[in-house]
Amino acid sequence: MKTPKIGMLVNTRKPGALNMARILLEWGRKSSVEFFFPPHEASVLGLQGLEDDVWKKEVDFSLVIGGDGTFLRAARYVLGSPIPLYGINLGHLGFLASGKPEEAEGDIATILRGEYALTRHRVLEGKIFRDDRMIHSFFALNDIVLAKGALARVMHIEVHMGKKLLNVLPADGIIISTPTGSTAYALSAGGPIVPPHIPCMVLVPICAHTLYSRPVLSGEHDTITLVPRGNHRDLLVTQDGQLGYEIMPGDRIEVCMSRDVDIQVITLPIRDYYDLLQEKLQWGRGIVRFRKED
């Protein structure tokens, strides 16, 4: 049985992440475990790297050293390749990068023994049309957000579910989220928490100017279409909160769950999704436990 080739993707702007990478490199030398780096990480760490296309062909799975933002960038990097990701969290919340730095070496050893599961995380496919011509297409692991800029003016958004006009919503914006992204921006806007194995999209208004606005779930085969109306000229669609596209009134934003593209995330038996919810959201801390009376 061949030894798996382990990739490493690192937040090179974070000194703690670079230090963690160096610690794992030293551990790997002592444990006969080799790590493979793409060009950018290799140059920052002073190592020999692999070209991007070679790295994606050679690596069996990859560590992601950083926070959830680093994990989102790593997901875009491996998109379209079958490389599973395992995140070691040096950020804040850490829903995607769930591994702990102090347990990293043990986690890697567990993965190398094959004691892990793969969780499929669906991604959104977004398309932006202007005058019936597609001008942008992209994928998002967390969410696609239509929002206004700095001026405090409400916008009106047509929300279509398939061919049905669902609502014209006065709001500061709308989030369309995957289950993965339900614990990100959508959660702070009042959306539900959805485990990654449930195939759906979550539509969450941002500061809706109505008393009757509620989050809505749609199915994995649905298409949600957003059309901003009026003369608002300061609109933006963001992809995972990291890349943005300027939007004009009348543009059409179509969002669906991709059927062909997904991200595989490594899950360890000692740390499943519900363990993460308890840990990150501190659920159960205030539970009063009663002893059974004799």
C-alpha positions as CSV (number, residue, x, y, z in Angstrom):
1,M,0.0,0.0,0.0
2,K,1.4,3.3,-1.0
3,T,1.9,6.1,1.5
4,P,-0.6,8.9,0.8
5,K,0.8,12.2,-0.5
6,I,-0.2,15.0,1.8
7,G,-0.6,18.5,0.5
8,M,-0.4,21.6,2.7
9,L,-2.2,24.9,2.0
10,V,-1.2,27.7,4.5
11,N,-2.3,31.2,5.3
12,T,1.1,32.8,4.5
13,R,0.0,36.1,6.0
14,K,-0.5,34.6,9.4
15,P,2.8,34.0,11.4
16,G,1.1,31.4,13.5
17,A,0.1,29.4,10.5
18,L,3.6,29.5,9.0
19,N,5.0,28.4,12.4
20,M,2.5,25.5,12.5
21,A,3.6,24.5,9.0
22,R,7.2,24.4,10.1
23,I,6.3,22.4,13.2
24,L,4.5,19.8,11.0
25,L,7.4,19.7,8.6
26,E,9.8,18.9,11.4
27,W,7.4,16.2,12.8
28,G,7.1,14.8,9.2
29,R,10.8,14.4,8.9
30,K,11.0,12.5,12.1
31,S,7.9,10.4,11.3
32,S,8.8,9.7,7.6
33,V,5.8,11.8,6.5
34,E,6.3,14.0,3.5
35,F,4.3,17.2,2.7
36,F,3.8,18.7,-0.7
37,F,3.3,22.5,-1.3
38,P,2.1,24.5,-4.2
39,P,4.3,27.3,-5.5
40,H,3.2,30.2,-3.3
41,E,3.4,28.4,0.1
42,A,6.7,26.7,-1.0
43,S,8.3,30.1,-1.9
44,V,7.3,31.7,1.5
45,L,8.6,28.7,3.4
46,G,11.8,28.4,1.4
47,L,11.0,25.0,0.1
48,Q,10.8,23.2,-3.3
49,G,7.2,23.2,-4.4
50,L,5.1,21.7,-7.2
51,E,3.4,23.5,-10.0
52,D,-0.3,24.0,-9.4
53,D,-1.5,21.4,-11.9
54,V,1.1,18.9,-10.8
55,W,0.2,19.4,-7.1
56,K,-3.5,18.8,-7.8
57,K,-2.7,15.6,-9.7
58,E,-0.2,14.2,-7.1
59,V,-1.8,15.0,-3.7
60,D,-4.2,12.5,-2.1
61,F,-5.5,14.9,0.6
62,S,-4.5,18.3,1.9
63,L,-4.2,20.0,5.2
64,V,-5.4,23.6,5.4
65,I,-3.5,25.7,8.0
66,G,-5.4,28.8,9.0
67,G,-9.0,29.8,9.7
68,D,-12.3,29.4,7.9
69,G,-11.3,32.1,5.4
70,T,-8.2,30.1,4.5
71,F,-10.3,27.0,4.1
72,L,-12.7,28.9,1.7
73,R,-9.7,29.9,-0.4
74,A,-8.3,26.4,-0.3
75,A,-11.7,25.1,-1.4
76,R,-11.6,27.4,-4.5
77,Y,-8.1,26.2,-5.2
78,V,-9.0,22.5,-5.3
79,L,-12.4,23.0,-6.9
80,G,-12.9,20.4,-9.6
81,S,-10.3,18.0,-8.2
82,P,-11.0,15.1,-5.9
83,I,-8.7,16.3,-3.1
84,P,-10.3,16.1,0.4
85,L,-9.4,18.9,2.9
86,Y,-8.7,18.8,6.6
87,G,-8.5,22.2,8.3
88,I,-6.3,23.0,11.3
89,N,-7.8,26.1,12.9
90,L,-5.6,29.1,13.7
91,G,-8.5,31.5,13.3
92,H,-11.5,32.4,15.4
93,L,-14.7,30.2,15.2
94,G,-13.4,27.3,13.0
95,F,-16.4,25.5,11.7
96,L,-14.6,24.5,8.5
97,A,-11.1,24.4,9.8
98,S,-12.1,22.3,12.8
99,G,-8.8,20.6,13.9
100,K,-6.9,22.0,16.9
101,P,-3.2,22.9,16.5
102,E,-2.2,21.0,19.6
103,E,-3.8,17.8,18.2
104,A,-2.6,18.3,14.6
105,E,0.1,15.5,14.6
106,G,-2.3,13.0,16.2
107,D,-5.0,13.9,13.7
108,I,-2.7,13.4,10.7
109,A,-1.6,10.0,12.1
110,T,-5.3,9.1,12.5
111,I,-6.0,10.1,8.9
112,L,-3.0,8.1,7.7
113,R,-4.4,5.0,9.5
114,G,-7.6,5.5,7.5
115,E,-9.7,6.3,10.6
116,Y,-11.8,9.0,9.1
117,A,-14.9,9.8,7.0
118,L,-15.5,12.1,4.1
119,T,-18.3,14.5,4.2
120,R,-19.6,15.9,0.9
121,H,-20.1,19.7,1.0
122,R,-22.3,21.0,-1.8
123,V,-21.4,24.3,-3.4
124,L,-23.5,27.0,-5.0
125,E,-23.2,27.8,-8.7
126,G,-23.9,31.5,-9.4
127,K,-24.5,33.2,-12.8
128,I,-25.0,36.9,-13.4
129,F,-26.8,38.0,-16.5
130,R,-27.0,41.5,-18.0
131,D,-29.3,42.2,-21.0
132,D,-29.8,38.4,-21.2
133,R,-26.0,37.8,-21.6
134,M,-24.1,36.0,-18.9
135,I,-21.2,38.2,-17.7
136,H,-20.0,36.1,-14.7
137,S,-20.2,32.6,-13.4
138,F,-18.7,31.3,-10.2
139,F,-18.9,28.8,-7.3
140,A,-19.3,29.4,-3.6
141,L,-18.9,26.9,-0.7
142,N,-20.5,29.2,1.9
143,D,-22.8,31.7,0.3
144,I,-23.6,34.1,-2.4
145,V,-24.8,37.5,-1.1
146,L,-26.5,40.4,-2.9
147,A,-26.0,43.6,-0.8
148,K,-26.0,47.3,-1.1
149,G,-23.0,49.6,-0.5
150,A,-22.2,52.2,2.0
151,L,-25.3,54.4,1.5
152,A,-28.2,53.7,3.8
153,R,-30.8,53.2,1.1
154,V,-33.1,50.2,1.0
155,M,-33.2,48.2,-2.2
156,H,-36.1,46.2,-3.7
157,I,-35.3,42.7,-4.8
158,E,-37.4,40.4,-6.9
159,V,-37.0,36.9,-5.5
160,H,-38.0,34.1,-8.0
161,M,-38.2,30.4,-7.0
162,G,-37.9,28.6,-10.4
163,K,-40.3,30.5,-12.7
164,K,-42.5,31.7,-9.8
165,L,-42.1,35.2,-8.4
166,L,-42.0,34.6,-4.7
167,N,-41.7,38.2,-3.4
168,V,-40.4,41.7,-4.0
169,L,-38.4,42.2,-0.9
170,P,-37.4,45.6,0.5
171,A,-34.1,44.9,2.3
172,D,-30.4,45.7,2.7
173,G,-29.7,42.5,0.8
174,I,-30.2,38.7,0.6
175,I,-28.0,35.8,1.5
176,I,-28.3,32.5,-0.4
177,S,-26.4,29.9,1.6
178,T,-25.4,26.3,1.4
179,P,-25.8,24.1,4.5
180,T,-22.0,24.7,5.1
181,G,-22.6,28.4,5.1
182,S,-25.6,28.3,7.4
183,T,-23.3,28.8,10.4
184,A,-21.6,31.8,8.8
185,Y,-23.2,35.1,7.6
186,A,-26.7,33.5,7.3
187,L,-26.6,32.5,11.0
188,S,-25.9,36.1,12.1
189,A,-28.8,37.3,9.9
190,G,-31.3,35.0,11.6
191,G,-31.1,31.9,9.4
192,P,-31.3,28.3,10.6
193,I,-28.5,25.9,11.2
194,V,-28.5,23.2,8.6
195,P,-26.1,20.1,8.8
196,P,-24.0,19.6,5.6
197,H,-25.7,16.3,4.7
198,I,-29.1,18.0,4.1
199,P,-29.2,19.0,0.4
200,C,-30.8,22.4,0.3
201,M,-30.3,26.2,-0.1
202,V,-31.1,28.7,2.6
203,L,-32.4,32.1,1.5
204,V,-32.0,34.7,4.3
205,P,-33.0,38.4,4.0
206,I,-30.6,41.0,5.5
207,C,-32.4,43.7,7.5
208,A,-35.7,43.3,5.7
209,H,-38.0,46.3,5.9
210,T,-41.1,44.2,6.6
211,L,-42.5,42.3,9.6
212,Y,-43.3,39.2,7.5
213,S,-39.8,38.3,6.1
214,R,-38.6,34.9,7.1
215,P,-35.7,32.6,6.0
216,V,-36.8,30.1,3.3
217,L,-35.3,26.7,2.4
218,S,-35.3,25.5,-1.2
219,G,-34.5,22.1,-2.7
220,E,-31.3,20.9,-4.2
221,H,-32.8,21.0,-7.7
222,D,-34.3,24.5,-7.4
223,T,-33.0,27.7,-9.0
224,I,-33.3,31.0,-7.1
225,T,-33.2,34.2,-9.1
226,L,-32.6,37.6,-7.7
227,V,-33.3,40.8,-9.7
228,P,-32.6,44.2,-8.0
229,R,-35.1,46.9,-9.0
230,G,-35.0,50.7,-8.8
231,N,-32.1,53.0,-9.6
232,H,-29.7,51.9,-6.9
233,R,-26.2,52.0,-8.3
234,D,-24.1,50.8,-5.4
235,L,-24.8,47.0,-5.5
236,L,-22.5,44.1,-5.1
237,V,-22.7,40.3,-5.3
238,T,-20.1,38.6,-3.1
239,Q,-18.8,35.0,-3.4
240,D,-18.0,33.5,0.0
241,G,-17.3,37.1,1.3
242,Q,-14.0,37.1,-0.6
243,L,-14.7,38.1,-4.2
244,G,-17.1,40.6,-5.5
245,Y,-19.0,41.5,-8.7
246,E,-20.6,44.9,-9.4
247,I,-24.4,44.7,-10.0
248,M,-26.7,47.0,-11.9
249,P,-30.5,47.4,-11.4
250,G,-32.2,44.8,-13.7
251,D,-29.3,42.4,-13.6
252,R,-30.3,38.8,-13.0
253,I,-28.5,36.6,-10.5
254,E,-29.3,32.9,-10.8
255,V,-28.2,30.5,-8.1
256,C,-28.5,26.8,-7.8
257,M,-26.7,23.9,-6.2
258,S,-24.0,22.5,-8.5
259,R,-24.6,18.9,-9.6
260,D,-21.0,18.3,-10.6
261,V,-18.8,20.2,-8.3
262,D,-18.5,19.7,-4.5
263,I,-15.8,19.8,-1.8
264,Q,-14.9,16.7,0.2
265,V,-14.0,17.4,3.9
266,I,-12.3,14.9,6.2
267,T,-14.1,14.3,9.4
268,L,-12.6,12.4,12.4
269,P,-14.8,10.2,14.6
270,I,-13.8,12.1,17.7
271,R,-15.1,15.4,16.3
272,D,-18.3,15.2,14.3
273,Y,-20.6,18.1,13.2
274,Y,-22.8,18.1,16.3
275,D,-19.6,18.0,18.5
276,L,-18.6,21.1,16.6
277,L,-21.9,22.9,17.3
278,Q,-21.6,22.2,21.0
279,E,-18.0,23.4,21.1
280,K,-18.2,26.4,18.9
281,L,-21.6,27.7,20.0
282,Q,-21.1,26.6,23.6
283,W,-24.3,24.6,23.7
284,G,-25.1,22.7,26.8
285,R,-22.9,24.8,29.0
286,G,-25.8,25.9,31.1
287,I,-27.6,22.5,31.4
288,V,-28.5,21.7,35.0
289,R,-27.9,18.1,35.8
290,F,-29.9,16.4,38.5
291,R,-28.8,13.4,40.4
292,K,-31.3,10.5,40.6
293,E,-32.9,10.3,43.9
294,D,-32.5,7.1,46.0
